[in-house]
Amino acid sequence: MKYLILLMLSISSLNLWAEGLKVVATTESLGMLARTVGAEQVNVKVLAAPDRDTHYLQAKPSMMRYLRSADLLLAVGAGLEIGWLPKAIEGAHNPTINAGQTAHFVATEQVSLIGAEATADRSQGDVHPEGNPHVNLDPARMASIAKALAQRLGKLDAANATAYQQRADAFAAQVAERVPAWREQVKNSQAAVLHHKDGNYLLAFLGVKVLGYIEPLPGIPPTASHLKQLLTKLATDNGVILRTEFQAPQGADFLSEKLGWPSHALPLEPEMGADAQAYFALIDAWVGALR
């Protein structure tokens, strides 16, 4: 039975790919980097829909079909996909993409992380001891990840190594060109309340203070007592409330009504099939909400 399943996976994966290096990314942000750096040399599949919370996906046969024939796996890491990606890799039976292999690329291992907690445990909520995994909203870190990805692609496809590096450098240059305008737009923004710690990197990048979180602990829904405490804490401040589109609106709506602050629901990932311009549009949306 095991070998029959493997045969079926292999056959079903034959028609999934067009020409090029076969790259599987766990998120749309990483898919964007693969398309931007790899261009016509890569064929990209993304496992997580951009409107889904990547923390809570389930390993599915469709994921295993993609991973079965992948030449390169791009994962966020830092525990973001821990609940489902190892199971999907195991079910794919493609040892070249196992952790530690050249074809297993972890984005959060390419940059420094904020929020690392050596003593973190489940009593503190859905914590990530390695650090906050939500680096996709930090354009500077994404530029660094793009350059590391170019090097990895070059190892797998030496003939196009120079082209990969040139495209990564071009992406980094586009980020650098946009930074002054992004920061200028939010220079008078005082602070923000986030639902989850998914916006921390961007706010730090822009120099905007985080006043608090709607979640009492990461991944834990807000209680009435927590929201009342947060309301008291924020009573003398001014700011904006930000959440992602898949996060429950009740806490943000309560604070917005009581404080009179604007509240915005924003995408956490760029649109499906995103290129660099779609990624910049995502950052523009967050900057606009903060402005």
N, C-alpha and C positions, 0 to 999 in steps of 0.2 A: 504493500500500500504506500509506504514512504516513497519508493522509487517512482510509483505511478504519479504521485502528487508532484514530485520534482519534474517529471517529464511533462506534465500538464502545464506547470508554471513556465517551463522553458519554451514550449510551443506557443503558449498564449502571449509570451513576451516578444515573440519575433516581429509582430506587426505593430508594436507600441512605439517604435523608434524610427526617426528619419536618419539621414546621414550625420555623422559627426560623433565626437566623444559623448558618451551617454552619461549625463549628470543628473543625479537625483538630489533635490534640496528639500529639507523639511519645511521651510517657510518660504513665502513669496519674496521676502526681502533678500534671502540668499539666492533664490531663483533669479531675481533681478541682477544680483552681482554676477552670477554665472553667465547670464545673457550679455551683460555689459562687457565683461572681461573676455568671454569666450567667443562672442559673436557667431559667425557662421561655422566655426570649428566645433561647436557644441550643440547638443540637443538636450533640452532641459525639461524635467518633469518635477512637479512640486507636490509633496504629500499632503500638506495642510492647506485647506482653503483659507483665503485671507480673512474671512469673517468668522473663523473658528478660534476658540481659545486653545492654543497649542499645548497648554498644560494637560488638557483632559481628553485628548484623542484616544482612539482605540486602534490597536494594530489590526489591519484589514488585509485580506488576500490581494486587493488591488495594489496596496503598498508593496507587498512581497513580490508581485510580478515586476514592478519597476525595479526594485532593488536586486532582483535575481540577475538581471543583465547589466546593472550599472557599472560604469567604469570609474565613477567617483561619487561619493556620498558627501553632501554638505549638511552638517548639523549645527545647530546653535550651540548646544552643550550647556554646561553649568546646571545640569539637572532639568532643563526645560522639557525635554522629550523623554525623560527617564521612565515614564509610565507606559510607553508604547513603542518607542523606536528599537530598543534591544530585542523585543519580541518580534518586531517586523524583520529585523536583520537576521535573527535566528531562523525565522520561517522562510527567508529567501534563499538560504544555503549558498551564499556567495562569499566565501572567505576573504576575498580581496578587499571587501569593504568593512571588515571587522575593525573594532577600535584598535588603534595603534598602527594600522596599515597605511601606506601612502595614499590609498584611495579612500581613506576616511579622514575628512577635513572637519575640524571643529572650530567654528568662528570665534568663540569666546576664549580659546586658547591662544589667539593671535593678538589680543589686546589686554590691557589691564582692566580689572573689573572693580566696581564699587560695591560696597555692602557685604563683603566676605565676612562670614562668622564662623570661626573655628569651632565654637561650642554649640552651634545651632542644632536644634532637634525639633521634632514634630509638635512639641508643646508651644512652639513659637509660630505655629501656622505653617503655611506652604513656603518654607524658607529654602534658600539655595546656599549651602555652606561655601561653595566655590565663589559666590558673588552673584550679583544681579545679572540675569541672562539677557535682559531686554536691550541689547546694544544696538538694535536696528534703528532706533530713533536718534542715535548719535551719528551725524554725518561724518565727523572726523574719524571715529572708530571704524565706521563702514569703509572709509577710504583706506585705512590701514589694513582692514580685512581683505579688501579688493587686491591690494598689492601682494599679500600673503597667498591669496587664491591664485594669482597669476603665476607665482613661483611653483605652486603645487601642480597647476595645469601644465606648466612647462616641463615638470618631471615626467608627467604621463604622456606628453606630446611634445617632444623636444623640437620638432620641426617648426612649431608655431610659438615657441617660448618667447621670442622677441615681440611678436604681435600681442600676446597676452599681457606682457609687461607694459607695452605702450598704451593699451586700452585701460589698464588699471591706473596708470599715471594720468591719463586724460580724465578719468572719473574723479581722481583726487583733485585735479586742477579745477574741475567744474564745482566741486564742493567748496574749495578755497575761494572761488570767485563769488559764491553766494553767501558766504559767512557774514561779511560786513552788513549786507542788506537785512539778513535775518536778525542780527543783533540790534541793528538800528530800529527795526520795527518794534522790538520789545523793550527798548531802553527805558520806557516809562511804565512798564508793567511791574506791579508791586510783588505779587506772589500768586500761588495757585494751590488748590487742594486737589489731590489725585484720588481716584478710587483705589488704585493698586500702584505698586512701585514700577509700573511699566513706562512712565514718563520721566523718571529720574534723570536718566542720561541726557535727554534733550534739555530739560530745564537747567541742569548743571552746565551744559554746553552753552546755553543762552544767557546764563547768569541770572535766572529767575528762581526765587526762593520757593521751596515746598513747605507749606504751613501745616500740612497734615494729610491723613488718608481716611477715606470713608470706611475702608476695612479696618477693624480693630487689630487684626493680625493678617499677614498675607494669605489670601485665599479663603478667609473666614468672612461670611456675610456680616454686615453691620447690624448691631443690636440697637434698640431704642436708647439705651443708656449711653452707649458709645457716641451716638449722634448728638445727644444732648450735651455730653461733655465737650464734644468737638465744637458745637454751637457756642457754648460759653467761652471756649478758648479763642474763637475767631471773632467774637462780638465787636472788638475794637479794630479789626483789620479790614483791609480791602483786597479783593482779589477775584479770581475766577475759579470755577470748578470744572475739572476735566475728567472724563471717563471714556473708555473705549465703547464702541457700538455694541459689543456683545456682553457688556457688564450691565447688571440690573440698574434701572434708573431711579429707584425709590429714594435711596440715600442722597444722591445728588439733587433730586427734585426737592427733598425736604430742606436741605441746607440752602439751596437757591431761593426758595420761598421765604425762609426765615431771615436770611442775611441780605437778600436783595442782590445777590451776586449773579452774574451770568453763568450759565451752565452749558457745556458743549459735549456732545457725544461724537467721538472721532474714530476713524479707522486706525488700527494698530499696524496694519500691513498695507503695502500698496496693492493696487488692483491686480487681478489675475492676469498673468502674462506681462507683468510690468517691465518697463525699461527704466533707464536712469531718470528720464523726465517724469515718469509716473512716481518714482521715489521722491524726487524733489517736490512734486506736487503734494505728497503726503506731509513732508516737513513744512511746506507752505501752509497747509491746513492747520497744523498745530500752532505754528507761529501766528497765523491769523486769529486763532482763538485766544491766544495770550495777549494780542495787541490791544 
